[in-house]
């Protein structure tokens, strides 16, 4: 069988050879690959092409392994879903960043962390630490990077039974308060204080809650709290996380993946009158509006037609997350705007390290695109 397959490949009929290979049973295919591994380099390359066409990417990678073409070996392992093997091959090829992402995608988070550390990629290190259940280390890195909301999200993973829980709550509150989310900080404290009788009277937590109440001008309530009288929890304001979660293409992401995606987002502030997106310019990724309003125009000329006015919760640039292309409209800040931004590059890294999430996102994105095409056709 090996000779027949190799003959067809050598005669320029790799598709017929691939079809024959596909029709073999699993044991026969394994025996054929084992025999081929003893052949010449040229014969092995012929069969690698056949296996690739038959979509036996892992078999092709194993056959090519040791040939010196480690990048091709790694790509084949990745196509076959063997991400850790792909990562090792990328390392041999000197493709260190791709190796780190492949380790992460394959669930070898400690190896990924080690490689990211060697690269000095602190944000990726922090993301791995969160997934490894090391929230304090992750939070320290996020704080060094100035990513306050990611620091708060990492610390939010600390459970009440953790001996450092109070520390985590306090750091979370300070991080949220520094970003202007004092209501959310109070909600975090209210939850912590209500979680147990011991924490309800914890002087450090009570003092912090009083400080936040004063920050909101609620001095009377703060004094009442410190006097251990009745204390109510404030209602948290709408957060960027909830706006991001509401975007349709993220509608099927499980909680952990959604939290990982939120940590990728970066806060941006735009003054009134500034252009957020310029028609014809390369897409910059996704923008989720948190505060303020923007106006969408048909172009950047003075007499351009006003198409829409958008406020908190709206999002822009969704398509540029998954494909490069020019912006189709001009978007200008009508008022001062706060937003979250996810760049194309950071989103692609998220997809490369979250297999299940990427499948959900691309399926929903395809459905959304198909609905738009149908609407235009109608």
C-alpha positions as CSV (number, residue, x, y, z in Angstrom):
1,X,0.0,0.0,0.0
2,X,2.8,2.4,0.8
3,X,4.4,1.8,-2.6
4,X,1.1,2.5,-4.3
5,X,0.6,5.7,-2.4
6,X,4.2,6.8,-3.1
7,X,3.9,5.9,-6.7
8,X,0.7,8.0,-7.2
9,X,2.4,10.9,-5.4
10,X,5.5,10.6,-7.5
11,X,3.4,10.5,-10.6
12,X,1.8,13.8,-9.8
13,X,-1.4,12.4,-8.5
14,X,-1.4,13.3,-4.8
15,X,-5.2,13.7,-4.6
16,X,-5.7,10.1,-5.7
17,X,-3.0,9.0,-3.2
18,X,-4.8,11.0,-0.5
19,X,-8.1,9.4,-1.3
20,X,-6.5,5.9,-1.1
21,X,-4.9,6.8,2.3
22,X,-8.3,8.1,3.6
23,X,-9.9,4.7,2.7
24,X,-7.5,2.7,4.8
25,X,-8.3,1.7,8.3
26,X,-6.6,3.4,11.3
27,X,-4.3,0.4,11.9
28,X,-3.3,0.4,8.2
29,X,-2.6,4.1,8.2
30,X,-0.4,3.7,11.2
31,X,1.5,0.9,9.6
32,X,1.9,2.9,6.4
33,X,3.3,5.9,8.3
34,X,5.7,3.6,10.3
35,X,7.0,2.1,7.0
36,X,7.3,5.6,5.4
37,X,9.4,6.8,8.4
38,X,12.1,4.4,7.3
39,X,12.2,5.7,3.7
40,X,14.2,8.4,2.1
41,X,13.7,12.1,2.8
42,X,12.2,12.6,-0.7
43,X,9.7,9.7,-0.1
44,X,8.8,11.1,3.3
45,X,8.1,14.5,1.8
46,X,5.9,12.9,-0.8
47,X,3.8,11.2,1.9
48,X,3.7,14.3,4.0
49,X,2.0,16.1,1.1
50,X,-0.4,13.2,0.8
51,X,-1.2,13.2,4.5
52,X,-1.7,16.9,4.5
53,X,-4.2,16.6,1.7
54,X,-6.0,13.8,3.6
55,X,-6.0,16.2,6.6
56,X,-4.0,13.8,8.8
57,X,-2.1,16.8,10.0
58,X,-0.7,15.0,13.1
59,X,0.5,12.0,11.1
60,X,2.2,14.4,8.6
61,X,3.8,16.3,11.5
62,X,5.2,13.1,13.0
63,X,6.5,12.0,9.6
64,X,8.2,15.4,9.0
65,X,9.5,15.7,12.6
66,X,13.3,15.5,12.6
67,X,13.7,16.9,9.1
68,X,14.9,20.2,10.3
69,X,11.8,22.1,9.0
70,X,10.4,22.7,12.5
71,X,8.1,25.6,11.6
72,X,6.2,23.3,9.1
73,X,6.2,20.5,11.8
74,X,4.8,23.0,14.3
75,X,2.1,24.3,11.9
76,X,1.0,20.8,11.2
77,X,0.8,19.8,14.9
78,X,-1.2,23.0,15.5
79,X,-3.6,22.1,12.6
80,X,-4.0,18.6,14.2
81,X,-4.9,20.1,17.6
82,X,-1.6,18.9,19.1
83,X,-0.7,22.3,20.6
84,X,1.9,21.3,23.1
85,X,3.8,19.3,20.4
86,X,3.5,22.4,18.2
87,X,4.9,24.6,20.9
88,X,8.0,22.4,21.3
89,X,8.6,22.5,17.5
90,X,8.2,26.3,17.5
91,X,10.8,26.5,20.3
92,X,13.2,24.4,18.2
93,X,12.6,26.8,15.3
94,X,13.2,29.8,17.4
95,X,9.6,31.0,17.1
96,X,9.4,31.7,20.8
97,X,6.2,33.9,20.8
98,X,4.3,31.4,18.8
99,X,5.6,28.6,21.1
100,X,4.3,30.5,24.2
101,X,0.8,31.0,22.6
102,X,0.7,27.3,21.6
103,X,1.6,26.2,25.1
104,X,-1.2,28.4,26.5
105,X,-3.6,27.1,23.9
106,X,-2.7,23.5,24.8
107,X,-3.3,24.1,28.5
108,X,0.4,23.8,29.4
109,X,0.1,27.1,31.3
110,X,3.3,26.7,33.4
111,X,5.3,26.1,30.3
112,X,3.6,29.1,28.7
113,X,4.4,31.2,31.7
114,X,8.0,30.2,31.6
115,X,8.3,31.2,28.0
116,X,6.4,34.5,28.4
117,X,8.7,35.3,31.4
118,X,11.8,34.8,29.1
119,X,10.2,37.1,26.6
120,X,9.4,39.7,29.2
121,X,5.8,39.6,28.1
122,X,4.3,40.7,31.4
123,X,0.7,41.0,30.3
124,X,0.7,37.5,28.9
125,X,2.4,36.3,32.1
126,X,-0.4,37.9,34.1
127,X,-3.1,36.3,32.0
128,X,-1.5,32.9,32.6
129,X,-1.3,33.5,36.3
130,X,-5.0,34.2,36.5
131,X,-5.7,31.0,34.7
132,X,-3.3,29.1,37.0
133,X,-5.2,30.4,40.1
134,X,-2.4,32.8,41.1
135,X,-4.5,36.1,41.3
136,X,-2.1,38.1,43.6
137,X,0.9,37.6,41.3
138,X,-1.3,38.5,38.3
139,X,-2.7,41.5,40.1
140,X,0.8,42.8,40.9
141,X,1.8,42.6,37.2
142,X,-1.4,44.3,36.1
143,X,-0.7,47.1,38.6
144,X,2.8,47.6,37.3
145,X,1.4,47.7,33.7
146,X,-1.2,50.3,34.8
147,X,-4.1,48.0,33.9
148,X,-6.3,48.8,36.9
149,X,-9.4,47.1,35.8
150,X,-7.5,43.9,35.0
151,X,-6.0,44.1,38.5
152,X,-9.4,44.3,40.0
153,X,-10.7,41.4,37.9
154,X,-7.8,39.2,38.9
155,X,-8.3,39.9,42.6
156,X,-12.0,39.2,42.2
157,X,-11.1,35.5,41.8
158,X,-9.9,35.3,45.4
159,X,-12.3,33.2,47.5
160,X,-13.6,34.2,51.0
161,X,-11.8,31.2,52.5
162,X,-8.4,32.4,51.3
163,X,-6.4,33.9,54.2
164,X,-5.6,36.9,52.0
165,X,-9.3,37.6,51.1
166,X,-9.5,40.9,53.0
167,X,-6.3,42.1,51.3
168,X,-7.8,41.2,47.9
169,X,-11.1,43.0,48.7
170,X,-9.2,46.2,49.8
171,X,-7.0,46.2,46.7
172,X,-10.0,45.6,44.5
173,X,-11.8,48.5,46.0
174,X,-8.9,50.9,45.7
175,X,-8.3,49.9,42.1
176,X,-12.0,50.4,41.2
177,X,-12.2,53.7,43.1
178,X,-9.1,55.0,41.3
179,X,-10.8,54.3,38.0
180,X,-14.0,56.2,39.0
181,X,-16.0,53.1,39.9
182,X,-16.7,54.0,43.5
183,X,-20.2,52.4,43.3
184,X,-18.7,49.1,42.2
185,X,-16.1,49.3,45.0
186,X,-18.9,49.7,47.5
187,X,-20.8,46.8,46.0
188,X,-17.6,44.6,46.4
189,X,-17.3,45.7,50.0
190,X,-21.0,45.1,50.7
191,X,-20.7,41.6,49.4
192,X,-17.6,40.9,51.5
193,X,-19.2,42.3,54.6
194,X,-22.3,40.2,54.2
195,X,-20.4,37.0,53.5
196,X,-19.8,36.1,57.2
197,X,-20.4,37.5,60.7
198,X,-16.6,37.8,61.2
199,X,-16.1,39.9,58.2
200,X,-19.2,42.0,58.9
201,X,-17.3,43.5,61.9
202,X,-13.9,43.6,60.4
203,X,-12.5,47.0,61.3
204,X,-10.4,47.3,58.1
205,X,-13.3,46.6,55.8
206,X,-15.7,48.8,57.7
207,X,-13.2,51.7,57.6
208,X,-12.7,51.3,53.9
209,X,-16.4,51.3,53.2
210,X,-16.8,54.5,55.3
211,X,-14.0,56.1,53.2
212,X,-15.8,55.2,50.0
213,X,-19.1,56.6,51.4
214,X,-17.3,59.9,52.2
215,X,-15.9,59.9,48.6
216,X,-19.5,59.9,47.4
217,X,-20.5,62.7,49.8
218,X,-22.4,60.4,52.1
219,X,-20.8,61.6,55.4
220,X,-23.8,60.8,57.5
221,X,-23.9,57.2,56.3
222,X,-20.2,56.9,56.8
223,X,-20.4,58.0,60.4
224,X,-23.4,55.7,61.0
225,X,-21.4,52.8,59.6
226,X,-18.4,53.5,61.8
227,X,-20.8,53.6,64.7
228,X,-21.9,50.2,63.7
229,X,-25.4,51.3,62.9
230,X,-27.4,50.3,59.8
231,X,-25.3,50.3,56.6
232,X,-26.8,49.9,53.1
233,X,-25.0,48.7,50.0
234,X,-24.9,51.0,47.0
235,X,-26.1,49.8,43.6
236,X,-23.2,49.2,41.3
237,X,-23.1,51.2,38.1
238,X,-23.1,49.6,34.7
239,X,-19.6,48.4,33.9
240,X,-17.6,47.8,30.8
241,X,-17.7,44.1,31.5
242,X,-21.5,44.0,31.2
243,X,-21.4,46.1,28.0
244,X,-18.8,43.8,26.6
245,X,-20.7,40.7,27.6
246,X,-23.8,42.1,25.8
247,X,-22.2,42.2,22.4
248,X,-23.9,39.4,20.3
249,X,-20.7,37.7,19.1
250,X,-19.6,37.1,22.7
251,X,-23.1,35.8,23.6
252,X,-22.0,32.2,24.2
253,X,-18.7,32.7,26.0
254,X,-18.5,31.0,29.4
255,X,-17.7,33.1,32.4
256,X,-13.9,32.3,32.6
257,X,-13.4,33.1,28.9
258,X,-15.5,36.3,29.2
259,X,-13.3,37.4,32.1
260,X,-10.2,36.6,30.2
261,X,-11.5,38.7,27.2
262,X,-12.4,41.6,29.6
263,X,-8.8,41.7,30.9
264,X,-7.6,42.2,27.3
265,X,-9.6,45.4,27.0
266,X,-7.9,48.7,27.7
267,X,-9.7,51.9,28.9
268,X,-9.4,55.0,26.7
269,X,-10.5,58.6,27.2
270,X,-11.5,60.8,24.2
271,X,-12.2,64.5,24.4
272,X,-15.2,66.0,22.8
273,X,-14.7,66.7,19.1
274,X,-12.0,64.1,18.6
275,X,-12.2,61.5,15.9
276,X,-12.4,58.0,17.2
277,X,-12.6,56.2,13.8
278,X,-11.7,57.8,10.4
279,X,-13.3,56.5,7.3
280,X,-10.8,54.7,5.0
281,X,-8.2,54.3,7.7
282,X,-7.2,50.8,8.9
283,X,-9.5,49.4,11.5
284,X,-8.3,49.7,15.1
285,X,-10.3,47.0,16.7
286,X,-13.4,47.1,18.9
287,X,-14.6,50.1,20.9
288,X,-17.2,49.8,23.6
289,X,-18.7,53.1,24.8
290,X,-18.9,53.5,28.6
291,X,-19.7,57.1,29.0
292,X,-20.6,60.0,26.6
293,X,-22.0,60.0,23.1
294,X,-20.5,59.8,19.6
295,X,-21.8,60.7,16.1
296,X,-21.4,58.5,13.1
297,X,-21.0,60.2,9.8
298,X,-21.0,58.9,6.2
299,X,-17.5,60.4,5.6
300,X,-15.0,62.9,6.9
301,X,-16.0,65.8,4.6
302,X,-17.7,68.9,6.2
303,X,-21.1,68.1,4.6
304,X,-21.0,64.4,5.5
305,X,-24.4,62.9,6.4
306,X,-25.1,62.1,10.1
307,X,-25.9,58.4,10.2
308,X,-26.4,57.7,13.9
309,X,-25.8,58.9,17.4
310,X,-24.5,56.3,19.9
311,X,-24.2,56.3,23.7
312,X,-23.1,54.0,26.5
313,X,-23.3,50.3,25.7
314,X,-22.9,50.8,22.0
315,X,-19.9,49.2,20.2
316,X,-17.9,50.0,17.1
317,X,-15.4,48.2,14.9
318,X,-16.5,44.7,15.6
319,X,-15.6,43.5,12.1
320,X,-12.0,44.8,12.4
321,X,-11.5,42.2,15.2
322,X,-11.5,39.3,12.8
323,X,-10.4,40.8,9.5
324,X,-8.2,43.7,8.3
325,X,-9.9,46.4,6.3
326,X,-10.7,50.1,6.2
327,X,-13.2,51.8,8.4
328,X,-16.5,52.3,6.7
329,X,-17.6,55.5,8.5
330,X,-16.3,58.5,10.4
331,X,-17.0,58.5,14.1
332,X,-16.5,61.7,16.2
333,X,-17.0,62.2,19.9
334,X,-20.0,64.5,20.5
335,X,-19.1,64.8,24.2
336,X,-16.1,63.6,26.3
337,X,-16.1,59.8,26.0
338,X,-14.8,56.9,28.1
339,X,-14.5,53.6,26.3
340,X,-12.9,50.2,26.3
341,X,-10.7,49.1,23.4
342,X,-9.7,45.6,22.2
343,X,-7.2,45.7,19.5
344,X,-7.1,43.3,16.5
345,X,-3.7,41.9,17.7
346,X,-4.8,41.3,21.3
347,X,-8.1,39.7,20.2
348,X,-6.2,37.4,17.8
349,X,-4.0,36.3,20.7
350,X,-7.1,35.7,22.8
351,X,-8.6,33.5,20.0
352,X,-5.3,31.6,19.6
353,X,-5.3,30.6,23.2
354,X,-9.0,29.9,23.8
355,X,-10.2,27.2,21.3
356,X,-13.7,26.9,22.6
357,X,-14.3,30.6,22.7
358,X,-13.0,31.1,19.2
359,X,-15.4,28.5,17.8
360,X,-18.3,30.2,19.6
361,X,-17.2,33.7,18.4
362,X,-16.7,32.7,14.8
363,X,-20.0,30.9,14.6
364,X,-21.9,33.8,15.9
365,X,-19.9,36.2,13.8
366,X,-20.8,34.2,10.7
367,X,-24.4,34.1,11.6
368,X,-24.4,37.9,12.1
369,X,-22.7,38.5,8.8
370,X,-25.1,36.2,7.0
371,X,-28.1,38.1,8.5
372,X,-26.6,41.4,7.3
373,X,-26.1,40.0,3.8
374,X,-29.7,38.7,3.7
375,X,-31.0,42.1,4.9
376,X,-29.0,43.9,2.1
377,X,-30.2,41.4,-0.5
378,X,-33.8,41.9,0.6
